Amino acid sequence: MTIRMLGATEPLAWKPANGATEIHLPGGLQDESRRPCPYAWTFEIRSA
């Protein structure tokens, strides 16, 4: 499975967590001012 934040270039690390999916943002995206949009974030999840 591949997870990306729309507008960002790199795939995100993730892991299963108690029946959910935990997505880890890399250091460059930890600062909200460096994220693709200041209001909302969308993740693309691909199973293949």
Order of alpha helices (4+ residues) and beta strands (2+ residues): beta-beta-beta-alpha-beta
